Amino acid sequence: MTRFIFITGGVVSSLGKGLASAALGACLQARGFKVRLRKLDPYLNVDPGTMSPYQHGEVYVTDDGAETDLDLGHYERFTGVASRRSDNITTGRIYSDVIARERRGDYLGATVQVIPHVTNAIKDFIRSDLTDEDFCLCEIGGTVGDIESLPFLEAIRQLGNELGRDRAMFVHLTLLPYIPSAGELKTKPTQHSVKELLSVGIQPDLLMCRSDREIPESERRKIALFCNVGYDAVIPALDVDTIYQVPISYHEQGLDEQVCRHFRLDAPAPRLDRWTNIVDRIREPEGEVTIAVVGKYTSLLDSYKSLAEALTHGGIANNVKVRLNWLDSEIFEREDTVHYLEPCHGILVPGGFGERGAGGKIEAVRFARERRVPYFGICFGMQMAVIETARTLAGLKGANSTEFGPCEHPVVGLMTEWMKGNRVETRAADGDLGGTLRLGAYECVLRPESRARELYGADRISERHRHRFEVNLEYRGLLEKAGLVFSGLSPDGVLPEIVERPDHPWFIGVQFHPELKSKPFAPHPLFTGFIAAAVRQSRLV
């Protein structure tokens, strides 16, 4: 019998509902419960796949090929539970499904309305694809009071009544701002946020109060009184120095204990040893390395959320602090790169779309190759490594990607057909942008005695993809003569997955996104290897 916890947010956005949900899931998991986490997003896009990284941040991809909200990355990193397509829904998908059903005549001529048809569709999604989970944590995107989120709030209100208190709980995350001129924390924003929630019929069972400082007992009692909750149900959610401290802090404040009390569950105290070990390694590293990340979207670091965390995980595995030097790739098209990259112990070029900044990424690849600095190219970063080799070492001056237009030597181009398992996948150059990439988990066969095979410790792997263009294997012979080895291919040998340079201390490009599968307690082997190479490089400079 699955119990549902609905997490809402008030006052302002970016309070950390995703982290709070993930941390609560980790605490419940540490008590022996099986958890599942979901995100309900109120925007009208069907998914974030066509949204600008500057607007939405990272697009997180699941094994089954769903383009989802970045909070699902937090869920996976904190619990290790693989997210699925059924764990993220948007208003766009809900309305698309409802309208499709109306067109088919499924509603038997009824007038289709937000209540009950849209709210029923939301409730069906919340309850779908569950088996033996003890808890399903559902985060509601946006802020209470937004017009877009009203159907979702109404749906969880109805579902709370249908399930009863034994199977439903409402958690509200809010802000306690400190006003310097007054010298005190202010509870009014929290009171008004709860009042807004009450206006749609939802009484929160527990409040999580974000603050940058300790919350006095008097303020907690005031919040409890005015918001109609018990004193113990007012949980301080204080700022911490690393996000991996959050499960520990929330447990110390009694969050998971209050959840168990609400559902009248007698569960053993959580074992949080792995989180304390992770935090200890982050706070007391044995060394430090600097990694240059040469990307297109560096002005909004949420665009590379999983990447930044995976690099941190590589540091945890090597017991070093990883400092990230975020560099806009366009500066390399206008200026000399040396003074930006010389102090760095490793260079990473991440994924991206479009021609803007591509020349700068190629220059970063060239620097890493010529100066023998550890290089890690991910997705677009692998393609730029191929183009750099083709132009500089293989003598193909007109080498480029057809993503940028027609070219003399299309070493990167649109793949229109490939196999996924027993199914043929096809794409067209003039097809829709949304949902037409190579998405989700694909297998890769590793070349014996390659660095990739050594790092993974396996002959065959599975990794998640999100891209439209592929490296052109027609140029494989010329590229390998130039020293770039294809060390990973799809099982049918059609799709290039990994390239590397055996003549370089550490030079690997991958077509997939390994950062999506890295976790603090299970760092990805490629990031572990890359940071280890950076540590070796730091001893040379």
N, C-alpha and C positions, 0 to 999 in steps of 0.2 A: 504494500500500500504506500504509494508515493505521497510525500508531504510537499507542499509548495510554499516557497518563501518569495514574496514579491518585493523587489528593492526599487524604490523611487527616490528621486532627488529634488531638492528645492533650493530656492534663493538664487543660485547661479549655476551655470554649467561647469564642467571640468572639475567637479569636487572629488571625483575618484570613485564613482559608483562601480565601475568595472573592477578596479582593484579591491574595493570593499567586498564585492560579490565573490571574487576569486579567493580572497583571504578567508572569508567565511566558509567557502567550500573546502579550502585546505584544512581549516580547523575541524570541521565536521568529519572530513575524511580521516583526520588523525585520531578521531574518536571511534573509528571503525565503521562509519557509515559510507554507503555508496552514493555518490553525488552526480548530478548532471546540471550544467549551467547553460542558460539561454539568454539571448538579447532580443528585445522587441524595439525596433527602431521606428520612430514616427514619420520619417521623411517619405516622400512620394516616389523616390527612385525605387526600382525593383530590387536593385542591390547596389553596393558602392562601386561596382566595376567600372563605370564610366565617369565617376566623380573625380574631380581634381584632387590630387594629394594635398594641395593647399587648403581645400575646403574640408576634407574628410580625414586626412591622414592616411595611414597605411591601409591597404586592402589585405585582409587576412584570408588565406586560402586553405580549405579543408581537403582531406584525402579524397572525398567524393566530388571535388571540383566546384564547391560553392565559394563565391566571392563574398566575404562577410566583413562585419565590423571588427576593428582592431581589438576590441575588448575580448573577443574570443581567443585572441592570443594570450591575454592575461589568464583566462580560464584554463587553457592548456598548460601554460608554464607553471601555474600554481598547483594544479591537481593531477596533471599527467593524463587526464581523460580526453581522448581525441574528440574534437568537435565534429559535428556533421552538418549537412545542409539543413536539417530540421532544427538546428539550434539558433538560427537567426532569421527573423522575419521583419519585413518592412511594410509600411502602409501601402506602398506600391504593389507588393506581392499580394497582400490581402485583397485590395480592390481589384486587381487583375483576376484573381481567382473568383471573386464574387460576381464580377461582370461576365466572366466566361460561363459561370453556372447559370446566370440569368439568360444568356443568349441560347444556351442549350435547353432552356425551359425547365431547369431543375426546381425552380421555385413555384411551378404550377400556376403562373399568372399573377402571383402576389406582387404587390408594390414592394420593391426592394429598398430597404432603409438601413441606416446605420445601426439602429436597434430594431429588430434582433439580428439582421443578417450579417452585418460586419462584425458585431461583437461576438456572434456565434462562431464566425470563422476564426477570430482571434483565440477564443477559448478552445476550439478544436486543435489549433496549432499548439497551444500550451500543453495540452494533454496528449499530443500525438507522440509516437515513436518512443514510448517509455516502457521499460520492462520491469526490472526488479530494483530500480533506484529507490533509495530511502528518501532522498531529497532532490527536488528540482528547484534550483534557484533561478528566478526570472527577473532580469534587470530591465526596467522600463527606461528607454532612452529619453533624452530631453529633460525639461524641468517642469514640475507641477505648475500649472497655470498656462502652459503653452496650448494653443488651440489644437495643434497637430496631435497631441498626446491624449486628448479627451476620449476617443474611442477605446484606447488601450486601458485607460484608468477605469472606464465604465465596465470593460470586459473583466478586469481582475476584481472589481467590486462584486460583480455578479458571481464570478467563480468562487470568491471568498465565501459568499452566502451559501452557495451550493455545496461546497466542501465542508464548511463548518470550521470552528476554531481548532479542532483536532487535526485538521489537515491543511490549514492555511494560516499564514502569518504575513503581516505587512511591516516592512522595515523602511524607514524614511531617513535618508542622508541629508543633512542640512549644514548650514554654516553659522559659526559664531565668530563674527568679526571683532577684532580688537580696534578700538578707536583711540589713537594716541593722545588726542587732545583731552579726552575724558579719562584716559588712564584705566579703561575697563573693557571687558568683553560685553557685547550687546546680545541679548537673547531675543529681541523683538523680531529680527528676520526669521528666526526659527519658529516663533509663535505664529507669525503670519503665514509661513509656509505650511504649517500643520493646519491652520485655519483654511487655507486654500484646498488642502487635501480633504478636509472634512466636508467642504462644500460639494464635493463629488461623491460623498458617501463613504469615504474610507477613513477609519480611525487607525492610525499607526499603532502597532503593538510595541515597537521598539524604535528609539531614535539614536542615530549615530551622528554626533556633533563634531564637525571638522573644526579644528582650531590649531593655531600655531603656538599655543601655550597651554599650561595646565588650566583646567576649568574648576574654579572654586566650588566647594560643596554647596554653598548658598545658591550659586547660579544653576547647578544641576537640580536642586530642589525646586527652584523657581520654574525651570523648564518642565519638570515633571508635573507640577501643579497646574500650570496654564495649558499644557498639552495633553493632560488627561492620561498620563502613563505613570508607572511606578518609578521611584527613584533609581532602582537598579536597572531599569530599562532605558536610562539615559546614558549612553555609552560614549565616552570621550574618544574621538578619532583624531589623535594628535599627529602632527608632522613628525616624520622619522628620517634618518639619514640614508636609508636604503629601503626600497619597496619590499625587500625580502624580510624586513623586520616586521612588516604589517601583520602577518598572521600571529606572531608572538605577542605584539602589542595589543591586538584585539582580544586575544585569549586572556591576557593579563587584566584587561578591563572588563572581562566577563561576558563577552559577546556570545560565544558558543554555549556558555552555561545558561544564558537567558533563553536562547533558542530551545535548548533541551527542556528547560523549565516550562516554556510555553506549550510544548507538545507532550509534556509529562513523560519524558524519556529518561530512563536511568542508564547513563552511558559512562564508560570509564573515562578518566581524564585523558586528554589528547597527548600523544607522543610527538613532540615538536623538535626532537633532537636534530633532524636533518636541516631544519630551518636555523637553529642556533649555530650549527656547523657552518652553514653557508654564510650567515652574517659575520661570524668570527673571521672567516677567510677574507670577506670583503673589507672588514675594518682593520685587519692586521696582515696585510700582504707582505711578502718577502721581497718584492721588487716592483718595478713600474715600467710599462712600455707605452709608447705613443703610436697610435694608428691614425693615418690620414684616411678619411672617408671622402672620396671625390665624387660628389653627386649633384643632382639637378634641383633637389627639393630641400636643400639644407636650411632654408629659412624657416621651415616648419619641421622640427625634429620628429613629430609624431608620424611623419611620412616614412621614417625608418625605425619605428618602435621595436619590432622584433629583431632587426639587425643590431641595434644598440644593445639589447638584452643578450643576444647570442654572443656578442663580443665580450660582454661582462662574464658570461658563463665560461668562455674560453679562458678568461683571467682567473676565475675561480678554480678551474681545473689545473692551472699552472701556478696557482697561489701568487698572482701578481695583480696589481691594479692596472686597468686599461684606461688610458686617457685618450679621448677621441678628439681629433682635430677635424672639424667639419669644414670642408672646402667646396665652394661653388665651382663646378667644373668649367664654367664660362671664363673664370679669371685666367685659366691656362691658355685660352685662346687669345688673350690680350697681353699677358705678361710672361716673363721668365719664371719657370716653375721651381727653380732650384731652391730659393730661400723658403718656399712653402713646404717642400718635401724632404729636404736634407735632414732636419731634426727628427724625422719619423722613422720608426723601426719596422713599419709595415704599411702597405698601401692597399686599400680596398675600394673597388669601383662597384657600386651596387646596381640594382635594376633600374629601369626607367623606360620611357617611351618618347619617341620623337628626336629630331635632329639637333635641337637646341642643346648646346653643351657637349655634344658628342666628340667634337674635335678636342676639347679639353680633356676628356676622359682618355682619348687615344694618346695624348701627350703624357698623361700620368702613367699609362701602361709602358710607354717607351722609357720613361725615367726609371721605373721599377726594373724593367728588363736590363737596361744598360748599366745601372748602378748596382744591380744584384740585390735589390731590396725585396723582401718577401711580398708577393703580390697575390691577391685573392679577387677574382672577378666573378660576380654573381649575375646571372642572366644577361642583361645588356653588357655587363662588365666582361663576360666571356666573349661576347661578340666583338667588343672593342679590341680585345686582345688578339682575336683572329685577324681583324682588319689591320692592326698595327704590324703583325707579323707578315701579312700578305704584302703590304706596301713597302715595309722597310727591309725585309729579309728575303722575300720570295720574288721580288722584282715586279710585282703587280701594282703599278703606280695608280691605276684606276680602280683599285679594290674599294668596295664600299658595301653598304646595305641597301637593298631596294626599298627599305622603309623610308629612306630619304629621297627616293626618286630613281630613275633609270641610271645605270652605271655600266662601265666597261667590263668590270669583273665583279659580279654579284656574289661575293664570298658569304654574304648573309642575305637570305631571301625568304619569301613567304612559302611555307610548305602547305600544299593544298590537300594532301591525303596521307594518312598514316594509320597504323593499327594501334588500338588500345584493347589489350586482351584479344578477344575473338571478334571485335567490332571494328569496322572501318570508320575513322573519323575524317570528315572533309571540311574544308574552309574555302571561302571565295574572297578574292581581293576586294570586291565591292560589297561584302556582307556587312551586317550590323557590327558595331564595335562591341556592344554588350553581349557577353556570354559566348564570344566566338574565338577566344584564345585557347591555347592548349592549357587546360586547367586541371588541377588535382594531381593525384599520385600516379606516377609512371615508374616502371621498373627500369633498371639500368644494369648492364653487365660490365664488370670492371676487367680491365686488361691485367693479366698476371704480371707481377713484379713492377707494377706501377706504384707511384706514391699514393694514388687514390686507394688502390687495393690494400696497401700497407696501413693507411689511416683507418679505413672502415673495418679491416679484419674480416672481410666477406667478399665473395665473388659476385654477388648480386644484391642490389639495394633497391629501395623504393623512396622516391623523393617527390615533393610537391612543386608543381609548375604554374607559371602565369606569364605567358608570352605568346606572341603571334608569329614572330620570325625565327628562322632556324639557320644554323651554320650550314653552308652548302657543301655536301660531301664530295662534289665533283672536284673540288680543289684540295682534297685531302692529301694527295700525293705531293703536291707542291708545298703545302704547309708543313708536312712531316719532314720533307727534305730541309726545310728552314728551321727545324728543331722543335716544332710544336706537335706534340704527340696526342692523338685521340685515345685517351685511356678509359673512356666510358661511352658506350653506345646503347641504344635501345635493343631489346632482345632480337628484333628482326634486322638489326644493323643499319636501319634507315635514319635514325635520329641521333645526332651527336649530343652527348650529355656532359662530358668532361674533357678538357684539354689540359695539358701540363707541359712544362719544359724540364726534361731531365738534366739539362746543363745549367740549371739555375738553382740557388739554395732552396727556394720555395716559390713556385709559380704555378698556380692552379686557377682555371676558369671553369665554372659549372653553369649549365643552362637552367638549372632548377633553383629553388630558394631554400637552402638548408637551414636558414635562420628560423623558418616556420616550425621546425621540429626540435629545436634546442630548448632545454629546460635547465634551471639552475642545479637541480640534482641529477641531471643527465645531459651534460654539455655535448653539443654536436661534435663528432670527431674532426670535421674540417675546421671548425673554429678552434678547437683544442690544438690542432696541429699548426694552424696559422699563428696563434699567439705564442706557441712554443718556438716557432721560427723567429718571431719578433723578439722573444727573449734572447735567443742566440745572437740576433742582429744587434741588440742593445749592448752586448759585450764587445762588439767589434768597433763601435763608434765612440 
